[in-house]
Amino acid sequence: MENSNLESIMSLIMYGGEAKSNAFEAIQKAKKGLFEEAREKLKAADEALILAHKSQTEMLTQEAQGEKIEFSLLMVHAQDHLMTSLTFIDLAKEVVDIHERLSKI
């Protein structure tokens, strides 16, 4: 596997994990009624996702330009990690919103 591809894959895993961790922390903050901090964590999650998508786009661009991208279990793991993070963040946003609404009742 080329070094540049390995770097892109590891960035995808790292930033996807960072995004998911921030989303989880946002839920924990919301449960404590710390809604401003929860929103900051959600923003940090979105920023990490942008970096993860940048890594993914680099690989997609290479392949679209005809470069052979080696398929590996590590790449599958990275893509799975990103998709799980995306779903988790969407759900975390809803959970934070629900906690905020319930705190006003």
The first five atom37 places (N, CA, C, CB, O) and aatype in JSON, in Angstrom:
{
  "aatype": [12, 6, 2, 15, 2, 10, 6, 15, 9, 12, 15, 10, 9, 12, 18, 7, 7, 6, 0, 11, 15, 2, 0, 13, 6, 0, 9, 5, 11, 0, 11, 11, 7, 10, 13, 6, 6, 0, 1, 6, 11, 10, 11, 0, 0, 3, 6, 0, 10, 9, 10, 0, 8, 11, 15, 5, 16, 6, 12, 10, 16, 5, 6, 0, 5, 7, 6, 11, 9, 6, 13, 15, 10, 10, 12, 19, 8, 0, 5, 3, 8, 10, 12, 16, 15, 10, 16, 13, 9, 3, 10, 0, 11, 6, 19, 19, 3, 9, 8, 6, 1, 10, 15, 11, 9],
  "atom_mask": [
    [1, 1, 1, 1, 1],
    [1, 1, 1, 1, 1],
    [1, 1, 1, 1, 1],
    [1, 1, 1, 1, 1],
    [1, 1, 1, 1, 1],
    [1, 1, 1, 1, 1],
    [1, 1, 1, 1, 1],
    [1, 1, 1, 1, 1],
    [1, 1, 1, 1, 1],
    [1, 1, 1, 1, 1],
    [1, 1, 1, 1, 1],
    [1, 1, 1, 1, 1],
    [1, 1, 1, 1, 1],
    [1, 1, 1, 1, 1],
    [1, 1, 1, 1, 1],
    [1, 1, 1, 0, 1],
    [1, 1, 1, 0, 1],
    [1, 1, 1, 1, 1],
    [1, 1, 1, 1, 1],
    [1, 1, 1, 1, 1],
    [1, 1, 1, 1, 1],
    [1, 1, 1, 1, 1],
    [1, 1, 1, 1, 1],
    [1, 1, 1, 1, 1],
    [1, 1, 1, 1, 1],
    [1, 1, 1, 1, 1],
    [1, 1, 1, 1, 1],
    [1, 1, 1, 1, 1],
    [1, 1, 1, 1, 1],
    [1, 1, 1, 1, 1],
    [1, 1, 1, 1, 1],
    [1, 1, 1, 1, 1],
    [1, 1, 1, 0, 1],
    [1, 1, 1, 1, 1],
    [1, 1, 1, 1, 1],
    [1, 1, 1, 1, 1],
    [1, 1, 1, 1, 1],
    [1, 1, 1, 1, 1],
    [1, 1, 1, 1, 1],
    [1, 1, 1, 1, 1],
    [1, 1, 1, 1, 1],
    [1, 1, 1, 1, 1],
    [1, 1, 1, 1, 1],
    [1, 1, 1, 1, 1],
    [1, 1, 1, 1, 1],
    [1, 1, 1, 1, 1],
    [1, 1, 1, 1, 1],
    [1, 1, 1, 1, 1],
    [1, 1, 1, 1, 1],
    [1, 1, 1, 1, 1],
    [1, 1, 1, 1, 1],
    [1, 1, 1, 1, 1],
    [1, 1, 1, 1, 1],
    [1, 1, 1, 1, 1],
    [1, 1, 1, 1, 1],
    [1, 1, 1, 1, 1],
    [1, 1, 1, 1, 1],
    [1, 1, 1, 1, 1],
    [1, 1, 1, 1, 1],
    [1, 1, 1, 1, 1],
    [1, 1, 1, 1, 1],
    [1, 1, 1, 1, 1],
    [1, 1, 1, 1, 1],
    [1, 1, 1, 1, 1],
    [1, 1, 1, 1, 1],
    [1, 1, 1, 0, 1],
    [1, 1, 1, 1, 1],
    [1, 1, 1, 1, 1],
    [1, 1, 1, 1, 1],
    [1, 1, 1, 1, 1],
    [1, 1, 1, 1, 1],
    [1, 1, 1, 1, 1],
    [1, 1, 1, 1, 1],
    [1, 1, 1, 1, 1],
    [1, 1, 1, 1, 1],
    [1, 1, 1, 1, 1],
    [1, 1, 1, 1, 1],
    [1, 1, 1, 1, 1],
    [1, 1, 1, 1, 1],
    [1, 1, 1, 1, 1],
    [1, 1, 1, 1, 1],
    [1, 1, 1, 1, 1],
    [1, 1, 1, 1, 1],
    [1, 1, 1, 1, 1],
    [1, 1, 1, 1, 1],
    [1, 1, 1, 1, 1],
    [1, 1, 1, 1, 1],
    [1, 1, 1, 1, 1],
    [1, 1, 1, 1, 1],
    [1, 1, 1, 1, 1],
    [1, 1, 1, 1, 1],
    [1, 1, 1, 1, 1],
    [1, 1, 1, 1, 1],
    [1, 1, 1, 1, 1],
    [1, 1, 1, 1, 1],
    [1, 1, 1, 1, 1],
    [1, 1, 1, 1, 1],
    [1, 1, 1, 1, 1],
    [1, 1, 1, 1, 1],
    [1, 1, 1, 1, 1],
    [1, 1, 1, 1, 1],
    [1, 1, 1, 1, 1],
    [1, 1, 1, 1, 1],
    [1, 1, 1, 1, 1],
    [1, 1, 1, 1, 1]
  ],
  "atom_positions": [
    [[0.85, -1.18, 0.0], [0.0, 0.0, 0.0], [0.9, 1.24, 0.0], [-0.97, 0.0, 1.23], [1.86, 1.32, 0.76]],
    [[0.56, 2.19, -0.86], [1.33, 3.43, -0.92], [1.21, 4.22, 0.36], [0.86, 4.28, -2.1], [0.18, 4.18, 1.04]],
    [[2.27, 4.94, 0.69], [2.27, 5.76, 1.9], [1.16, 6.79, 1.9], [3.61, 6.44, 2.06], [0.52, 7.01, 2.93]],
    [[0.93, 7.44, 0.77], [-0.11, 8.49, 0.72], [-1.49, 7.9, 0.97], [-0.08, 9.21, -0.64], [-2.32, 8.53, 1.62]],
    [[-1.73, 6.7, 0.44], [-3.02, 6.06, 0.68], [-3.16, 5.65, 2.14], [-3.19, 4.84, -0.22], [-4.24, 5.79, 2.72]],
    [[-2.1, 5.15, 2.72], [-2.14, 4.76, 4.12], [-2.39, 5.98, 5.0], [-0.82, 4.07, 4.53], [-3.14, 5.91, 5.97]],
    [[-1.76, 7.1, 4.66], [-1.98, 8.34, 5.41], [-3.44, 8.79, 5.3], [-1.05, 9.44, 4.92], [-4.03, 9.22, 6.29]],
    [[-4.0, 8.7, 4.11], [-5.4, 9.09, 3.92], [-6.33, 8.19, 4.71], [-5.78, 9.05, 2.43], [-7.28, 8.66, 5.34]],
    [[-6.06, 6.9, 4.69], [-6.89, 5.94, 5.42], [-6.8, 6.19, 6.92], [-6.46, 4.5, 5.09], [-7.82, 6.19, 7.62]],
    [[-5.59, 6.4, 7.42], [-5.43, 6.64, 8.85], [-6.06, 7.97, 9.27], [-3.94, 6.62, 9.23], [-6.59, 8.08, 10.38]],
    [[-6.01, 8.97, 8.4], [-6.68, 10.25, 8.69], [-8.18, 10.05, 8.75], [-6.34, 11.31, 7.62], [-8.85, 10.62, 9.61]],
    [[-8.7, 9.24, 7.86], [-10.13, 8.94, 7.85], [-10.55, 8.29, 9.17], [-10.48, 8.02, 6.67], [-11.57, 8.66, 9.75]],
    [[-9.77, 7.35, 9.63], [-10.06, 6.68, 10.9], [-9.93, 7.66, 12.07], [-9.1, 5.47, 11.11], [-10.8, 7.72, 12.94]],
    [[-8.85, 8.42, 12.07], [-8.58, 9.33, 13.18], [-9.65, 10.42, 13.27], [-7.2, 9.96, 13.02], [-10.21, 10.65, 14.35]],
    [[-9.94, 11.1, 12.17], [-10.9, 12.19, 12.22], [-12.33, 11.68, 12.39], [-10.8, 13.04, 10.95], [-13.15, 12.34, 13.02]],
    [[-12.63, 10.52, 11.83], [-13.94, 9.92, 12.05], [-14.15, 9.59, 13.52], [0.0, 0.0, 0.0], [-15.22, 9.82, 14.07]],
    [[-13.12, 9.05, 14.15], [-13.18, 8.74, 15.58], [-13.29, 9.99, 16.43], [0.0, 0.0, 0.0], [-14.03, 10.02, 17.42]],
    [[-12.55, 11.02, 16.05], [-12.61, 12.28, 16.78], [-14.02, 12.88, 16.68], [-11.56, 13.28, 16.24], [-14.55, 13.4, 17.66]],
    [[-14.6, 12.81, 15.5], [-15.95, 13.34, 15.31], [-16.96, 12.6, 16.19], [-16.37, 13.23, 13.83], [-17.8, 13.22, 16.84]],
    [[-16.86, 11.29, 16.2], [-17.79, 10.49, 17.01], [-17.59, 10.77, 18.5], [-17.6, 8.99, 16.72], [-18.57, 10.87, 19.24]],
    [[-16.36, 10.89, 18.94], [-16.09, 11.19, 20.35], [-16.67, 12.54, 20.76], [-14.59, 11.18, 20.61], [-17.25, 12.67, 21.84]],
    [[-16.52, 13.53, 19.89], [-17.09, 14.84, 20.19], [-18.61, 14.78, 20.26], [-16.66, 15.86, 19.14], [-19.23, 15.43, 21.1]],
    [[-19.21, 14.01, 19.39], [-20.67, 13.86, 19.41], [-21.13, 13.18, 20.69], [-21.15, 13.07, 18.18], [-22.14, 13.57, 21.28]],
    [[-20.38, 12.17, 21.13], [-20.73, 11.49, 22.37], [-20.61, 12.46, 23.55], [-19.82, 10.26, 22.59], [-21.46, 12.48, 24.44]],
    [[-19.55, 13.27, 23.55], [-19.38, 14.26, 24.61], [-20.51, 15.29, 24.58], [-18.02, 14.96, 24.47], [-20.93, 15.78, 25.63]],
    [[-21.0, 15.62, 23.4], [-22.12, 16.57, 23.29], [-23.35, 16.01, 23.99], [-22.44, 16.86, 21.8], [-24.06, 16.75, 24.68]],
    [[-23.61, 14.74, 23.82], [-24.75, 14.11, 24.5], [-24.57, 14.18, 26.01], [-24.93, 12.64, 24.04], [-25.5, 14.5, 26.75]],
    [[-23.37, 13.88, 26.47], [-23.09, 13.92, 27.91], [-23.28, 15.33, 28.47], [-21.66, 13.42, 28.19], [-23.81, 15.49, 29.57]],
    [[-22.85, 16.33, 27.72], [-23.03, 17.73, 28.16], [-24.52, 18.07, 28.21], [-22.29, 18.7, 27.21], [-24.98, 18.72, 29.14]],
    [[-25.26, 17.64, 27.2], [-26.7, 17.94, 27.15], [-27.42, 17.28, 28.32], [-27.3, 17.46, 25.82], [-28.34, 17.87, 28.89]],
    [[-27.02, 16.08, 28.68], [-27.65, 15.4, 29.81], [-27.46, 16.18, 31.11], [-27.09, 13.99, 29.96], [-28.27, 16.07, 32.02]],
    [[-26.38, 16.94, 31.18], [-26.11, 17.76, 32.37], [-26.69, 19.17, 32.24], [-24.6, 17.86, 32.6], [-26.53, 20.0, 33.14]],
    [[-27.38, 19.43, 31.13], [-27.97, 20.75, 30.93], [-27.0, 21.79, 30.41], [0.0, 0.0, 0.0], [-27.31, 22.98, 30.43]],
    [[-25.84, 21.37, 29.96], [-24.81, 22.28, 29.45], [-24.94, 22.39, 27.93], [-23.38, 21.79, 29.85], [-24.12, 21.86, 27.18]],
    [[-25.98, 23.07, 27.5], [-26.35, 23.06, 26.09], [-25.39, 23.85, 25.2], [-27.74, 23.6, 25.92], [-25.16, 23.47, 24.05]],
    [[-24.84, 24.93, 25.71], [-23.88, 25.69, 24.91], [-22.62, 24.85, 24.67], [-23.51, 27.02, 25.62], [-22.08, 24.83, 23.56]],
    [[-22.17, 24.16, 25.71], [-21.01, 23.28, 25.57], [-21.32, 22.1, 24.65], [-20.55, 22.77, 26.95], [-20.47, 21.66, 23.88]],
    [[-22.56, 21.6, 24.73], [-22.97, 20.51, 23.85], [-22.92, 20.96, 22.4], [-24.38, 20.03, 24.2], [-22.45, 20.21, 21.54]],
    [[-23.39, 22.16, 22.11], [-23.37, 22.69, 20.74], [-21.92, 22.89, 20.26], [-24.14, 24.04, 20.66], [-21.62, 22.68, 19.08]],
    [[-21.04, 23.29, 21.17], [-19.63, 23.44, 20.8], [-19.02, 22.08, 20.42], [-18.83, 24.07, 21.96], [-18.25, 21.99, 19.47]],
    [[-19.39, 21.05, 21.16], [-18.9, 19.71, 20.85], [-19.45, 19.22, 19.51], [-19.29, 18.72, 21.97], [-18.73, 18.57, 18.74]],
    [[-20.71, 19.53, 19.23], [-21.28, 19.16, 17.94], [-20.59, 19.9, 16.79], [-22.78, 19.46, 17.92], [-20.38, 19.33, 15.72]],
    [[-20.24, 21.15, 17.03], [-19.5, 21.92, 16.03], [-18.13, 21.29, 15.8], [-19.36, 23.41, 16.46], [-17.68, 21.16, 14.66]],
    [[-17.46, 20.89, 16.88], [-16.16, 20.23, 16.76], [-16.29, 18.92, 16.01], [-15.54, 19.99, 18.16], [-15.4, 18.55, 15.23]],
    [[-17.39, 18.2, 16.23], [-17.63, 16.95, 15.5], [-17.77, 17.23, 14.01], [-18.9, 16.25, 16.04], [-17.2, 16.5, 13.19]],
    [[-18.51, 18.26, 13.66], [-18.67, 18.61, 12.25], [-17.34, 19.01, 11.61], [-19.68, 19.76, 12.1], [-17.07, 18.67, 10.46]],
    [[-16.51, 19.73, 12.37], [-15.2, 20.14, 11.85], [-14.3, 18.93, 11.61], [-14.52, 21.12, 12.82], [-13.56, 18.89, 10.63]],
    [[-14.35, 17.95, 12.51], [-13.56, 16.73, 12.32], [-14.07, 15.95, 11.11], [-13.62, 15.85, 13.59], [-13.28, 15.36, 10.37]],
    [[-15.38, 15.96, 10.91], [-15.94, 15.29, 9.73], [-15.46, 15.91, 8.43], [-17.46, 15.32, 9.78], [-15.21, 15.21, 7.46]],
    [[-15.32, 17.22, 8.43], [-14.81, 17.9, 7.22], [-13.41, 17.39, 6.9], [-14.79, 19.44, 7.42], [-13.09, 17.14, 5.73]],
    [[-12.58, 17.23, 7.92], [-11.23, 16.72, 7.7], [-11.25, 15.26, 7.24], [-10.4, 16.85, 8.98], [-10.45, 14.87, 6.4]],
    [[-12.16, 14.48, 7.8], [-12.29, 13.08, 7.38], [-12.74, 13.01, 5.92], [-13.3, 12.32, 8.28], [-12.2, 12.22, 5.14]],
    [[-13.69, 13.83, 5.56], [-14.18, 13.85, 4.17], [-13.08, 14.3, 3.21], [-15.39, 14.78, 4.03], [-13.03, 13.85, 2.07]],
    [[-12.19, 15.18, 3.67], [-11.07, 15.62, 2.83], [-10.19, 14.43, 2.48], [-10.24, 16.72, 3.54], [-9.77, 14.27, 1.33]],
    [[-9.92, 13.6, 3.47], [-9.1, 12.4, 3.23], [-9.81, 11.45, 2.28], [-8.8, 11.68, 4.56], [-9.19, 10.89, 1.37]],
    [[-11.1, 11.28, 2.48], [-11.87, 10.39, 1.61], [-11.89, 10.94, 0.18], [-13.31, 10.22, 2.15], [-11.75, 10.17, -0.78]],
    [[-12.07, 12.23, 0.04], [-12.13, 12.85, -1.28], [-10.8, 12.7, -2.01], [-12.5, 14.33, -1.16], [-10.78, 12.51, -3.23]],
    [[-9.69, 12.79, -1.29], [-8.38, 12.59, -1.91], [-8.29, 11.22, -2.57], [-7.25, 12.75, -0.86], [-7.81, 11.1, -3.7]],
    [[-8.74, 10.19, -1.87], [-8.7, 8.85, -2.42], [-9.66, 8.69, -3.59], [-9.01, 7.82, -1.35], [-9.33, 8.07, -4.6]],
    [[-10.85, 9.25, -3.46], [-11.83, 9.18, -4.55], [-11.33, 9.89, -5.79], [-13.17, 9.77, -4.11], [-11.53, 9.42, -6.91]],
    [[-10.68, 11.02, -5.61], [-10.14, 11.79, -6.73], [-9.04, 11.0, -7.43], [-9.59, 13.14, -6.25], [-8.99, 10.95, -8.66]],
    [[-8.16, 10.38, -6.66], [-7.1, 9.56, -7.25], [-7.69, 8.46, -8.12], [-6.21, 8.96, -6.15], [-7.25, 8.23, -9.24]],
    [[-8.69, 7.78, -7.57], [-9.29, 6.69, -8.32], [-10.03, 7.2, -9.56], [-10.25, 5.9, -7.43], [-9.96, 6.57, -10.62]],
    [[-10.71, 8.31, -9.43], [-11.43, 8.89, -10.58], [-10.46, 9.31, -11.68], [-12.26, 10.09, -10.13], [-10.83, 9.33, -12.86]],
    [[-9.23, 9.64, -11.31], [-8.22, 10.02, -12.28], [-7.47, 8.81, -12.86], [-7.23, 10.97, -11.65], [-6.5, 8.96, -13.6]],
    [[-7.94, 7.63, -12.51], [-7.37, 6.42, -13.09], [-6.27, 5.77, -12.28], [0.0, 0.0, 0.0], [-5.73, 4.75, -12.7]],
    [[-5.94, 6.33, -11.14], [-4.92, 5.7, -10.3], [-5.53, 4.5, -9.59], [-4.33, 6.71, -9.27], [-6.66, 4.54, -9.12]],
    [[-4.76, 3.44, -9.53], [-5.22, 2.23, -8.85], [-5.09, 2.42, -7.34], [-4.42, 0.98, -9.33], [-4.0, 2.69, -6.84]],
    [[-6.21, 2.29, -6.64], [-6.21, 2.36, -5.18], [-6.31, 0.93, -4.65], [-7.39, 3.26, -4.65], [-7.25, 0.2, -4.96]],
    [[-5.32, 0.56, -3.86], [-5.29, -0.8, -3.31], [-6.41, -0.96, -2.29], [-3.92, -1.09, -2.66], [-6.55, -0.16, -1.36]],
    [[-7.2, -2.0, -2.47], [-8.3, -2.31, -1.56], [-7.75, -3.11, -0.39], [-9.44, -3.1, -2.3], [-7.0, -4.06, -0.58]],
    [[-8.11, -2.71, 0.83], [-7.61, -3.42, 2.0], [-8.68, -3.43, 3.1], [-6.31, -2.77, 2.52], [-9.64, -2.66, 3.07]],
    [[-8.48, -4.31, 4.04], [-9.36, -4.37, 5.2], [-9.28, -3.06, 5.98], [-9.0, -5.57, 6.1], [-10.28, -2.63, 6.57]],
    [[-8.12, -2.45, 6.0], [-7.94, -1.17, 6.68], [-8.82, -0.09, 6.04], [-6.46, -0.75, 6.66], [-9.41, 0.73, 6.73]],
    [[-8.91, -0.1, 4.71], [-9.75, 0.86, 4.02], [-11.23, 0.61, 4.33], [-9.5, 0.81, 2.51], [-11.99, 1.55, 4.53]],
    [[-11.62, -0.64, 4.37], [-13.0, -0.98, 4.72], [-13.3, -0.48, 6.13], [-13.24, -2.53, 4.61], [-14.36, 0.09, 6.38]],
    [[-12.38, -0.71, 7.03], [-12.56, -0.25, 8.42], [-12.7, 1.27, 8.46], [-11.36, -0.7, 9.3], [-13.55, 1.8, 9.18]],
    [[-11.88, 1.97, 7.7], [-11.93, 3.44, 7.68], [-13.28, 3.93, 7.17], [-10.8, 4.0, 6.81], [-13.87, 4.85, 7.75]],
    [[-13.77, 3.33, 6.11], [-15.06, 3.74, 5.55], [-16.2, 3.42, 6.53], [-15.31, 3.04, 4.2], [-17.12, 4.21, 6.7]],
    [[-16.12, 2.26, 7.16], [-17.12, 1.88, 8.15], [-17.1, 2.84, 9.33], [-16.88, 0.44, 8.63], [-18.14, 3.24, 9.84]],
    [[-15.91, 3.21, 9.75], [-15.74, 4.14, 10.87], [-16.38, 5.49, 10.53], [-14.23, 4.32, 11.2], [-17.07, 6.08, 11.36]],
    [[-16.15, 5.96, 9.31], [-16.72, 7.24, 8.9], [-18.24, 7.18, 8.85], [-16.16, 7.65, 7.53], [-18.91, 8.08, 9.35]],
    [[-18.78, 6.14, 8.26], [-20.24, 6.03, 8.14], [-20.9, 5.92, 9.51], [-20.61, 4.82, 7.27], [-21.96, 6.51, 9.74]],
    [[-20.29, 5.17, 10.41], [-20.82, 5.06, 11.76], [-20.8, 6.42, 12.46], [-20.02, 4.01, 12.57], [-21.74, 6.78, 13.16]],
    [[-19.72, 7.14, 12.27], [-19.6, 8.47, 12.87], [-20.65, 9.43, 12.34], [-18.2, 9.05, 12.62], [-21.25, 10.18, 13.1]],
    [[-20.87, 9.39, 11.03], [-21.89, 10.26, 10.42], [-23.26, 9.99, 11.03], [-21.94, 10.04, 8.9], [-23.98, 10.93, 11.39]],
    [[-23.6, 8.74, 11.15], [-24.9, 8.36, 11.72], [-24.99, 8.77, 13.18], [-25.13, 6.85, 11.59], [-26.0, 9.3, 13.63]],
    [[-23.91, 8.53, 13.92], [-23.9, 8.86, 15.34], [-24.05, 10.36, 15.56], [-22.61, 8.36, 16.0], [-24.75, 10.79, 16.48]],
    [[-23.39, 11.16, 14.74], [-23.48, 12.61, 14.88], [-24.89, 13.1, 14.59], [-22.48, 13.29, 13.94], [-25.41, 13.96, 15.31]],
    [[-25.5, 12.57, 13.55], [-26.89, 12.94, 13.25], [-27.79, 12.64, 14.44], [-27.4, 12.21, 12.0], [-28.64, 13.45, 14.82]],
    [[-27.61, 11.47, 15.02], [-28.42, 11.07, 16.17], [-28.1, 11.94, 17.38], [-28.18, 9.59, 16.5], [-29.0, 12.33, 18.12]],
    [[-26.82, 12.26, 17.59], [-26.43, 13.1, 18.73], [-27.07, 14.48, 18.66], [-24.9, 13.24, 18.79], [-27.48, 15.03, 19.67]],
    [[-27.15, 15.03, 17.46], [-27.8, 16.34, 17.29], [-29.25, 16.28, 17.74], [-27.71, 16.81, 15.81], [-29.74, 17.2, 18.4]],
    [[-29.94, 15.21, 17.38], [-31.33, 15.04, 17.78], [-31.44, 14.86, 19.3], [-31.95, 13.84, 17.06], [-32.33, 15.43, 19.93]],
    [[-30.55, 14.08, 19.88], [-30.59, 13.84, 21.33], [-30.35, 15.15, 22.09], [-29.54, 12.78, 21.73], [-31.02, 15.42, 23.09]],
    [[-29.4, 15.94, 21.64], [-29.13, 17.24, 22.28], [-30.37, 18.12, 22.19], [-27.9, 17.95, 21.63], [-30.76, 18.75, 23.17]],
    [[-30.98, 18.17, 21.02], [-32.22, 18.96, 20.85], [-33.32, 18.5, 21.8], [-32.71, 18.87, 19.4], [-34.0, 19.32, 22.41]],
    [[-33.5, 17.21, 21.92], [-34.54, 16.66, 22.8], [-34.26, 17.04, 24.26], [-34.62, 15.13, 22.66], [-35.16, 17.47, 24.98]],
    [[-33.01, 16.87, 24.68], [-32.66, 17.25, 26.06], [-32.92, 18.73, 26.3], [-31.18, 16.92, 26.35], [-33.42, 19.11, 27.37]],
    [[-32.6, 19.56, 25.33], [-32.8, 20.99, 25.49], [-34.29, 21.31, 25.59], [-32.17, 21.76, 24.32], [-34.7, 22.12, 26.43]],
    [[-35.1, 20.7, 24.74], [-36.55, 20.93, 24.81], [-37.13, 20.44, 26.13], [-37.26, 20.23, 23.63], [-37.97, 21.12, 26.74]],
    [[-36.7, 19.29, 26.57], [-37.22, 18.75, 27.83], [-36.81, 19.61, 29.02], [-36.74, 17.32, 28.04], [-37.53, 19.67, 30.02]],
    [[-35.67, 20.26, 28.93], [-35.23, 21.1, 30.05], [-36.09, 22.35, 30.2], [-33.78, 21.51, 29.86], [-36.07, 23.0, 31.25]],
    [[-36.84, 22.69, 29.17], [-37.67, 23.89, 29.19], [-39.1, 23.6, 29.64], [-37.69, 24.52, 27.82], [-39.91, 24.52, 29.78]],
    [[-39.39, 22.34, 29.88], [-40.75, 21.96, 30.31], [-40.88, 22.11, 31.81], [-41.1, 20.51, 29.89], [-41.94, 21.85, 32.37]]
  ]
}
